[in-house]
Amino acid sequence: MADKMRSEEGKEEYKKRKETVEWPFGNIKQNLGLREFLTRGVENVKNEFNLVCISHNLTVLWGKMGRKLDCTFGCGICF
């Protein structure tokens, strides 16, 4: 593995990690504040983490849409 990382191909491949793997966890920990789980039990922790992941994915989707969402209900408070 160390030899692979020293090659140019290995370095280029490793650069992709920060874009694909590491930044979602950094965002979840830093911006969403998930440093520890608030629930107990495997099922509850899974549910809590799924909610955090949904929040992260919706935030990313909203950013990619240019933060332009039309309020379909006409209330004017949706985003």
C-alpha positions in Angstrom: 0.0 0.0 0.0 2.8 2.4 0.8 4.4 1.8 -2.6 1.0 2.5 -4.3 0.7 5.8 -2.3 4.1 7.0 -3.5 3.2 6.6 -7.2 1.5 9.4 -9.1 -1.6 7.3 -9.7 -1.9 6.6 -6.0 -1.5 10.2 -5.1 -4.2 11.2 -7.6 -6.5 8.5 -6.3 -6.0 9.5 -2.7 -6.9 13.2 -3.5 -10.4 12.0 -4.5 -11.0 10.9 -0.9 -11.5 14.4 0.5 -14.2 15.0 -2.1 -16.0 11.7 -1.9 -15.5 10.1 1.6 -14.2 12.5 4.2 -16.1 15.7 3.8 -19.6 14.3 4.6 -18.4 13.0 7.9 -16.6 16.3 8.6 -19.8 18.2 7.8 -21.9 15.9 10.0 -19.5 16.3 12.9 -18.7 20.0 12.6 -21.7 21.6 11.0 -24.5 19.3 12.2 -22.9 18.9 15.6 -23.1 15.1 15.8 -20.2 14.3 18.2 -22.0 11.6 20.1 -25.4 9.8 19.8 -28.2 10.9 22.0 -30.0 7.6 22.1 -29.1 4.1 23.4 -29.4 0.8 21.6 -28.3 -0.2 18.1 -31.7 0.3 16.5 -32.1 3.8 18.0 -28.6 4.8 17.0 -29.2 3.6 13.5 -32.4 5.7 13.3 -30.6 8.7 14.7 -27.7 8.4 12.2 -30.2 7.9 9.3 -31.9 11.2 10.3 -28.6 13.0 10.3 -27.7 11.5 6.9 -31.1 12.6 5.5 -30.4 16.1 6.8 -26.9 16.1 5.2 -28.3 14.8 1.9 -31.1 17.4 1.8 -28.6 20.2 2.6 -26.4 19.0 -0.3 -29.4 18.7 -2.6 -30.6 22.2 -1.7 -27.1 23.6 -2.4 -27.0 22.0 -5.8 -30.4 23.4 -6.7 -29.1 26.8 -6.1 -31.2 27.3 -3.0 -34.2 28.1 -5.2 -37.3 26.2 -4.1 -40.7 27.4 -5.0 -43.3 27.2 -2.2 -46.0 24.9 -3.6 -48.4 25.8 -0.8 -48.4 29.5 -1.3 -47.5 30.2 2.3 -44.2 32.0 1.5 -42.4 30.4 4.5 -41.0 27.3 2.7 -37.3 28.1 2.5 
